[in-house]
């Protein structure tokens, strides 16, 4: 199972790392390790997946010669000396409890140094990864800039080609000639028909008004004939809005005329049937 682990340091956690990635750190059996499957951090020696890693680390340490004295080892030795000097008691007279205190202090110092060493290794790895990410983003931005420059260059070339083509095309102006007669006819048409308010000719209903005079024989039919003639005259004069209104009026008068005629006819029929 490819489980991810975290290295537990004072007040922080570093990770996640798999077992292969943990090989680059100096993991000891006492190093605290945590994973999402654990309720609390555990020592590396208590985790089955890390036993092989600890054995390999132990073998490699035994095979390699002891390292030269470093500042960290010197620090441990100095800590031991200072602790022993602080407790100025002969070894024969030291009690078991005092020995445990000394050993505990030494172990804590060693543990703190190991944790600092691990923390430095993790930080160095993170800085290397950050530098890689910065380099990748810079390369991507450079690639984008090159693409945009090429695109702009192509657009400029196409614009230049189009301008050359436009310069090479001969200009052939078209001259439109009008006759004097056509011009006078157009002016007469505009003055007569008032182009600004011209539309489809409204219905004058003159034919229906004449039929209404023959069949209805009432004054209303005469009124419809008069309004129909006014509609036609207003349209010819160019007053389109008035002609439209008079057309509606003529239609209403015609409907009233025929309605009165039909109503009168019904009354006559009813009166005749009663007699």
Secondary structure, DSSP 4 states (H G I P E B T S, - for coil): ----EEEEETTEEEEEE-HHHHTTS---TT-EEE-TT-SS-EEGGG-GGGHHHHHHHHHHHHHSPPPPP-HHHHHHHHHHHHHHHHS---TTT--HHHHHHHHHHHHHHHHHHHHHHHHHHHHHHHHHHHHHHHHHHHHHHHHHHHHHHHHHHHHHHHHHHHHHHHHHSPP-PPP----HHHHHHHHHHHHHH-GGG--SPPP--HHHHHHHHHHH-SHHHHHHHHHHHHHHHHHHHT-HHHHHHHHHHHHHHHHHHHHHHHHHHHHHHHHHHH-
